[in-house]
Amino acid sequence: MTTPKAAPRSKATGKENRTRHLVFILGDQLDHESAALTDFDHKQDRVFMAEVATESTHVWSSKPRTAYFLSAMRHFALHLRKQGFEVDYASIDSHSFAELTAALSAAIDRHRPEKVVIVEPGDYRVEQSIREWFGNNGVTKNVALAIREDAHFLLSRREFVEWSKGYKQLRMEFFYRMMRKRHAVMMDGEEPLGGRWNFDAENRGAFGKAGPGEVPVAPVFVPDKITIEVFNDIEKHFPGHPGSIDKFAWPVTREDALTALKSFIHGRLGKFGDYQDAMWTNQPYLFHSLISAALNVKLLNPREVIAAAVQALKKGQASLESVEGFVRQILGWREFIRGTYWLDMPGMRKANHFNHSRKLPAWYWTADTNMNCMKQSIGQTLEYGYAHHIQRLMVTGIFGLLAETTPQEMEDWYLAVYVDAVEWVELPNVAGMALYANGGRFTSKPYIASGAYIKRMSNYCTGCRYKPDVKTGTNACPFTTLYWNFLDKHEKSLAGNPRTSLMVRNITRMSEDDRLAIRAQALQTLNQLDAL
């Protein structure tokens, strides 16, 4: 990428020409139909994009994640130029800006725009820093700021606030039904197609001892020259960051993203519903869509994704159960957590319902652990920048909760290691779902389970040195020990919740000696987390 040039000067006056709009496009806004570009004037306006170190260092961003964002950004800039847009692109190798606002300030000095136009950022930190910069410098620089609603989403932040006012408790199911009706998705008049709003109970299948059988091969997008240049820049600027780019094969262009969507719809959607919760050794992708990264940087539009899934249903290529389960993730959960993020920030980031304060185990960054479920889930995360939702929620997430890890450390880890991680989607899933750090703001219970759940949903326990059904002793499964310890410690509050009261009944039947043994084993486990 070339070093940005200064704005041109008028031949008549010798004075620098002013730009009308400087359209600032962030790394998760690679939207070909961006609201920031709707009134773009090719004679008066410019696009500005910037790679800055802070976006890879404010959390210890993994190499796959950084590679995904930088490659997708550079490809998008190239696409815009081919479409006739003038793009000022500051690559990480062409400048020394540490902060986005520093890069933006320099671009404003170069182009002297009347207005900077951006779409709502996906990160509260970024939006606040931009607003603060303009509050301090906008008048001095003689430039205005216009933040436009993000039309990528099916419900605006403003509309979500209005919807939320009608409920004492935020629940995705209520939201999802509203969105199905509002957008007429899988509806039969006023009723849901098939007579039910969701088929969650049917979408929890496990593979059994035989395993998943033949799994369709996921599409592989071979890194091109631009992506390889990104790899070189990462090794130059972030050599000590976690993860590997050796197997990087993600879609970084609009065309590749559409290919990935088509591959899922025709190759894996049919079995997605049945096995979306299942896990298997050395099978990182199984029947999952692998389009979340492309969606979250906006190379794909959720409307076209939903339409493709519904069309597969109409053609008989996938069952109602599978399509509904997938649509619920896109139309329901994805939109819902974005709304809750902006509704509850900055408090969501600070929430710590259980007052947990332990350090994140070191092996979250290396996968060097004897716990095979964690080794598999974290290992593939570092290798591919990917794990599916059950590996995130019910393996790495639940363990973080049971191990009493400081929520902010867990949240930073999730934001750092996944190629699809943008804070609006990552933080609510971790703080609200995995860790219950916000005390059930939009979930009805803590998501906790013992090693028995992992044994049922995977083959991870086969050959593991820990035994999922053992609570105490040298072979005790840390998941199981800490699960029972959690029930023991939070018995009163869990007993008062209808959705967890059955769990608590099991521990009330234990003798005091057994409970003392669990507490002792749990304390030993918690004090030796790094050695597990």
JORA-V527348 format. One record per residue. N is the residue number from 1. D_CENTER is the distance of its C-alpha to the mean C-alpha in Angstrom with 1 decimal. Layout:
{{N:D_CENTER} {N:D_CENTER}}
//
This chain:
{{1:27.9} {2:30.9} {3:31.6} {4:31.5} {5:35.0} {6:36.8} {7:37.3} {8:40.6} {9:43.8} {10:46.2} {11:49.3} {12:51.5} {13:50.6} {14:48.9} {15:46.3} {16:42.6} {17:41.2} {18:38.6} {19:35.4} {20:34.8} {21:30.9} {22:28.7} {23:25.4} {24:22.6} {25:19.6} {26:16.4} {27:14.2} {28:11.5} {29:14.6} {30:16.1} {31:17.5} {32:20.9} {33:21.8} {34:20.6} {35:22.5} {36:23.4} {37:25.4} {38:27.2} {39:30.4} {40:30.2} {41:33.7} {42:34.1} {43:37.3} {44:36.1} {45:32.3} {46:30.0} {47:26.4} {48:25.1} {49:22.1} {50:21.6} {51:20.1} {52:20.5} {53:20.3} {54:18.7} {55:15.3} {56:15.4} {57:17.4} {58:16.4} {59:14.2} {60:15.5} {61:13.2} {62:13.7} {63:15.9} {64:13.8} {65:10.9} {66:13.8} {67:15.7} {68:13.2} {69:13.0} {70:16.8} {71:17.9} {72:16.2} {73:17.7} {74:21.1} {75:21.3} {76:20.6} {77:23.3} {78:25.6} {79:25.1} {80:25.9} {81:29.0} {82:30.2} {83:30.0} {84:32.2} {85:29.9} {86:31.0} {87:28.0} {88:28.3} {89:25.7} {90:25.6} {91:24.4} {92:23.7} {93:27.1} {94:29.1} {95:28.8} {96:28.3} {97:26.2} {98:23.9} {99:22.4} {100:21.2} {101:23.9} {102:26.5} {103:25.7} {104:25.9} {105:29.1} {106:30.7} {107:29.8} {108:31.4} {109:34.4} {110:34.7} {111:34.3} {112:35.6} {113:33.7} {114:34.8} {115:31.2} {116:27.7} {117:25.5} {118:21.7} {119:19.1} {120:17.3} {121:14.7} {122:11.0} {123:11.7} {124:14.6} {125:16.0} {126:16.5} {127:18.0} {128:20.3} {129:21.4} {130:22.4} {131:24.2} {132:25.9} {133:27.1} {134:28.6} {135:30.1} {136:31.9} {137:32.6} {138:32.5} {139:36.2} {140:37.4} {141:35.7} {142:36.8} {143:33.5} {144:31.6} {145:27.9} {146:26.6} {147:23.0} {148:22.5} {149:20.5} {150:17.6} {151:19.2} {152:16.2} {153:15.2} {154:17.7} {155:18.4} {156:18.8} {157:18.0} {158:21.8} {159:22.1} {160:19.6} {161:21.7} {162:24.8} {163:23.4} {164:22.5} {165:26.1} {166:27.4} {167:25.8} {168:26.6} {169:23.6} {170:20.3} {171:19.6} {172:17.2} {173:20.2} {174:22.4} {175:19.8} {176:19.2} {177:23.0} {178:23.5} {179:21.0} {180:22.8} {181:26.1} {182:25.1} {183:24.0} {184:26.4} {185:24.0} {186:25.7} {187:28.4} {188:32.1} {189:33.6} {190:32.3} {191:31.3} {192:28.3} {193:29.1} {194:30.5} {195:31.3} {196:28.1} {197:24.9} {198:22.8} {199:23.5} {200:21.2} {201:24.2} {202:24.8} {203:21.3} {204:21.5} {205:23.7} {206:24.2} {207:26.0} {208:28.9} {209:31.0} {210:31.2} {211:27.6} {212:25.6} {213:28.5} {214:27.9} {215:24.3} {216:24.0} {217:23.2} {218:19.9} {219:20.6} {220:20.9} {221:20.8} {222:23.2} {223:22.5} {224:25.1} {225:27.0} {226:24.4} {227:21.7} {228:24.3} {229:25.2} {230:21.7} {231:22.0} {232:25.3} {233:24.0} {234:21.3} {235:24.1} {236:26.2} {237:24.1} {238:21.6} {239:23.7} {240:22.9} {241:19.1} {242:17.7} {243:16.8} {244:18.8} {245:18.9} {246:21.8} {247:19.9} {248:17.7} {249:18.0} {250:15.1} {251:16.1} {252:16.4} {253:18.8} {254:19.2} {255:21.8} {256:19.8} {257:16.8} {258:19.5} {259:21.0} {260:17.8} {261:17.6} {262:21.4} {263:21.1} {264:18.9} {265:21.0} {266:24.2} {267:23.4} {268:21.0} {269:20.4} {270:23.8} {271:22.8} {272:19.1} {273:20.2} {274:22.6} {275:20.5} {276:16.9} {277:17.2} {278:19.4} {279:19.0} {280:21.6} {281:22.6} {282:22.0} {283:20.2} {284:16.5} {285:15.9} {286:18.6} {287:18.3} {288:14.7} {289:13.9} {290:12.0} {291:11.3} {292:7.7} {293:7.9} {294:11.1} {295:10.2} {296:7.7} {297:10.6} {298:12.9} {299:15.0} {300:15.0} {301:15.9} {302:14.9} {303:18.7} {304:19.6} {305:17.1} {306:18.5} {307:22.0} {308:21.8} {309:20.9} {310:23.7} {311:26.1} {312:25.6} {313:26.6} {314:29.6} {315:30.7} {316:30.5} {317:28.0} {318:25.7} {319:26.6} {320:25.8} {321:24.0} {322:21.5} {323:21.1} {324:20.7} {325:18.1} {326:16.0} {327:16.9} {328:16.0} {329:12.3} {330:12.5} {331:15.4} {332:15.0} {333:11.8} {334:9.5} {335:12.4} {336:13.3} {337:10.5} {338:10.6} {339:14.3} {340:14.3} {341:12.3} {342:15.0} {343:17.7} {344:17.3} {345:16.6} {346:17.8} {347:18.9} {348:15.6} {349:15.0} {350:18.5} {351:18.6} {352:20.1} {353:21.9} {354:23.4} {355:24.3} {356:22.8} {357:23.6} {358:23.6} {359:22.1} {360:19.2} {361:21.1} {362:21.7} {363:20.9} {364:17.1} {365:17.6} {366:20.2} {367:20.0} {368:23.7} {369:24.3} {370:26.8} {371:24.4} {372:23.7} {373:20.7} {374:19.0} {375:20.6} {376:19.3} {377:15.7} {378:15.4} {379:17.8} {380:15.9} {381:12.7} {382:15.0} {383:16.8} {384:14.4} {385:11.0} {386:10.0} {387:10.4} {388:10.4} {389:9.6} {390:13.1} {391:13.0} {392:10.1} {393:11.7} {394:15.3} {395:15.9} {396:14.2} {397:13.2} {398:16.6} {399:18.4} {400:17.0} {401:18.4} {402:21.6} {403:22.1} {404:22.1} {405:19.7} {406:19.2} {407:16.0} {408:15.5} {409:15.8} {410:13.3} {411:10.7} {412:11.7} {413:11.4} {414:7.8} {415:7.2} {416:10.0} {417:9.8} {418:7.0} {419:7.9} {420:4.9} {421:3.6} {422:5.4} {423:7.0} {424:7.7} {425:4.7} {426:4.2} {427:7.9} {428:9.3} {429:7.9} {430:9.4} {431:12.3} {432:13.2} {433:12.6} {434:12.8} {435:15.1} {436:16.9} {437:17.2} {438:17.8} {439:20.6} {440:19.7} {441:19.0} {442:17.4} {443:17.8} {444:21.3} {445:21.3} {446:19.7} {447:18.2} {448:20.6} {449:22.4} {450:24.8} {451:25.2} {452:26.9} {453:23.6} {454:22.3} {455:25.8} {456:25.8} {457:22.4} {458:22.9} {459:25.6} {460:24.0} {461:26.9} {462:29.5} {463:31.1} {464:29.1} {465:31.4} {466:30.2} {467:31.3} {468:29.0} {469:32.0} {470:33.5} {471:32.9} {472:35.2} {473:36.9} {474:36.1} {475:34.2} {476:32.3} {477:28.6} {478:26.6} {479:24.2} {480:27.4} {481:29.2} {482:26.4} {483:25.8} {484:29.5} {485:29.5} {486:26.8} {487:28.9} {488:32.0} {489:30.7} {490:29.2} {491:31.7} {492:33.0} {493:29.8} {494:28.5} {495:31.9} {496:31.8} {497:28.6} {498:29.7} {499:26.5} {500:27.1} {501:30.9} {502:31.6} {503:29.7} {504:31.8} {505:35.0} {506:34.6} {507:34.8} {508:37.6} {509:39.7} {510:39.5} {511:42.4} {512:42.2} {513:42.8} {514:39.8} {515:37.6} {516:39.1} {517:38.3} {518:34.7} {519:34.5} {520:36.2} {521:34.0} {522:30.8} {523:32.2} {524:33.0} {525:29.5} {526:27.8} {527:30.2} {528:29.6} {529:25.8} {530:25.8} {531:28.6} {532:27.1}}
//
